[in-house]
């Protein structure tokens, strides 16, 4: 969960900066981290 929290903070920073490309990259990182949490918890993120 530490990685997810880190990525949430980075998304917030991207929103504050107004830099669309940075925000897109950070949102992708956040989604990737969230899917990994689900996968490691034995959940299927796609269902």
N, C-alpha and C positions, 0 to 999 in steps of 0.2 A: 504494500500500500504506500510505502514511502515514495516509490517511483511515480505512482498516480498523483499523489499530492504535489510532487515536484512539477509534474507536467501541468497540473491545474494552475499552479503559480505562474508557469511560463505562458500559458494561454492568457491569463489575466494580464501579464506584462505585454503580450502581443496586442491585446485589445486596447490597452492604455496607449501604446505607441502609435496605433493607427496604421501600422505597416502590414498590409494585407498578406504579403508573401510570408512574413514571419509568423503571422497568425495561422495561416494555412499549414505551415510546417509543424507548428506546435500542436494544433488540433489533431493532426495525423499522429504525432507522437503520443498524445493523450489517448486516442482511440486504440492505438497499438498496445499501450500499457494496460488499458482496461480489459482488452481481449485477453491479454496474457494472465491477468488476475483471474478472469473467468476460467480460462483453460487450466491453470494450475489448481483451481478449486474443484475441478472435475465437471464444470458446467460447459455446455455447448453454446457459445455466444451467438451462433446463427439461428438457434431455435428458441 
